[in-house]
Structures are given as structure tokens and as C-alpha cells.
Amino acid sequence: MVDEDLLGKGYDPIALASVVRPKVSEIINGEEYRRYFRFRGGRWYGGIATGDVIGCNLRCGFCWAWYFRDDYTRGELLSPRDSWRRLYRIASKRRYKLVRLSGGEPTLTRDHVLKVAELARRAGMVFVLETNGILIGNDRSYARDLAELGNVFVRVSFKGVTPQEFFRLTGARPEFFELQFQALRNLISEGMEPGKEVIAAAMISFSDDEDIARFVLKLTEIDERLARVDWEVVFMYPHVKEVLRRSGLKPKRFVNPEKIPDEMV
């Protein structure tokens, strides 16, 4: 596969995005359709309707969604409106005020994600964008489009807390770690409020304490309100244990859940 040719000893996640995008999306009658694995409700953020998308521009060795992330034959190819209808059906039934796209990397399909967010805005709902931030960091106009909607909450999820750890966890070249910081700068520069409309999250299951402290200091150099980081650790579900075994990663911090929530099955 072309994907494997790009991986090598360190790949360019922007180039990989260009390879994956046509495998998980299609322009039909002028609209960008995206491939989805499933839709679900869940307890995150106090209750949220979620659409899990297929396809990502990173290859994280701890990814909980690995079993569908790169399987381009699974799921359904949906228009923004069809995706929104399914999100709204879950949200209205459970009285949620939040919807999100998760699983793979939503920002791969820019027109699609902006249209879904716009439909959420019209319904008076907040659209949560969970992203690695690389494409937003690479193109400030993406941040501008998101900020202009007025109902978007962006959670930039860092893959580790140093460039070297980013490379070890994702296989992407270390220099692309900086684009995650640049995503925060771009979003804030376009008017999104740190701590309320844009936050940093970080996977720290594999991180040293000193590196975590330096990471927080770097965030505060952008804006002090980014110091409240949404820390991520590995949840040791059976399918996560399997991907960790395959990747050879051993977490220093993790959670052993008593049972698998229905939303994670």
C-alpha cells in the first residue's frame, strides 16, 4: 500500500493525510462525504453524541481506534447532513447539548467537518473537534474557518510531550510535533479563547515527569490559560492491550477499567 511507502523511518503526516483523504472521502454532487465507522452516545464531556470517523494522518502505537482507523473498507460513506442527522438523533434522545467527531482524524476532510459543525450551530449545539491539530497548525485559514463558526470547541491532543516521544509514539518525524503547538497559536490568533474554546490535551502514559513540566511551561508561553491540560492516559481495554503489544510500548501510567463501557465496544 502507498501508506506503507510513506511510513519508513519517519513519515510526513501532512503527506500521509493527502494519501488517506481520498480513501475515506468522496465528492458527490459538490459535497464532501466521509467514511464513518459508527455513531454512539457517551458520558464524555458530561454527555455527548459522537461520530467515529475512519482514517488518520498519524499511526499512534497506543490508538484505541486502531481496529477501524485504517480499514478503509468498513463503515459508511455519509454526507455532512446524513452524519448530522445521526448525531442529532442521539443527542436529542439523550438530551445532549454537545456533538463531536472522534476516532480517526476529523480534520482530514475539511469541508465535511465544517459543514457538520455549521449544522450543529444552526441547532444551537456545541461542536467538539478532537484533533491532533497538525493540519490546523499547517494552515492558519483552517483555524479561521473554525473560529468563525462560533460554536466550535477544539481539543488539540498532543501525542506525547516532546518531539522525540512524538516520534516514538506515532512514527512521524519529530519536527511535526511543533505543528500541534502552532495549531493552538493559530486558533487563538483567530479569536478562540484558551481554556474555553480551545484546550490542549496530552498523552502522558509514556512521559517522564520532567518532560511533562517542560511541556506545560511551553504551553504557558503561548497563553497562561493553556496550563490546564486535559491529561490522557491509556485505558487498558483488551483491544488497547493488543495494539500496545504489537507496537512494543509499555505505559508508565494507565487505567485498568473494571468493565468496558458500551460506547467503547
C-alpha positions, 0 to 999 in steps of 0.5 A: 500500500502507498501508506506503507511507502510513506511510513519508513523511518519517519513519515510526513503526516501532512503527506500521509493525510493527502494519501488517506483523504481520498480513501475515506472521502468522496465528492458527490454532487459538490459535497464532501462525504466521509467514511464513518465507522459508527455513531454512539452516545457517551458520558464524555464531556458530561454527555455527548453524541459522537461520530467515529470517523475512519482514517488518520494522518498519524499511526499512534502505537497506543490508538484505541481506534486502531481496529477501524482507523485504517480499514478503509473498507468498513463503515459508511460513506455519509454526507455532512447532513446524513452524519448530522442527522445521526448525531442529532438523533442521539443527542436529542434522545439523550438530551445532549447539548454537545456533538463531536467527531472522534476516532480517526482524524476529523480534520482530514476532510475539511469541508465535511467537518465544517459543514457538520459543525455549521449544522450543529450551530444552526441547532444551537449545539456545541461542536467538539473537534478532537484533533491532533491539530497538525493540519490546523497548525499547517494552515492558519485559514483552517483555524479561521474557518473554525473560529468563525463558526462560533460554536466550535470547541477544539481539543488539540491532543498532543501525542506525547510531550516532546518531539522525540516521544512524538516520534516514538509514539506515532512514527512521524518525524519529530519536527511535526510535533511543533505543528500541534503547538502552532495549531493552538497559536493559530486558533487563538490568533483567530479569536478562540479563547484558551481554556474555553474554546480551545484546550490542549490535551496530552498523552502522558502514559509514556512521559517522564515527569520532567518532560511533562513540566517542560511541556506545560511551561511551553504551553504557558508561553503561548497563553497562561490559560493553556496550563490546564491540560486535559491529561490522557492516559491509556485505558487498558481495554483488551483491544488497547492491550493488543495494539500496545503489544504489537507496537512494543510500548509499555505505559508508565501510567494507565487505567485498568477499567473494571468493565468496558463501557458500551460506547467503547465496544 
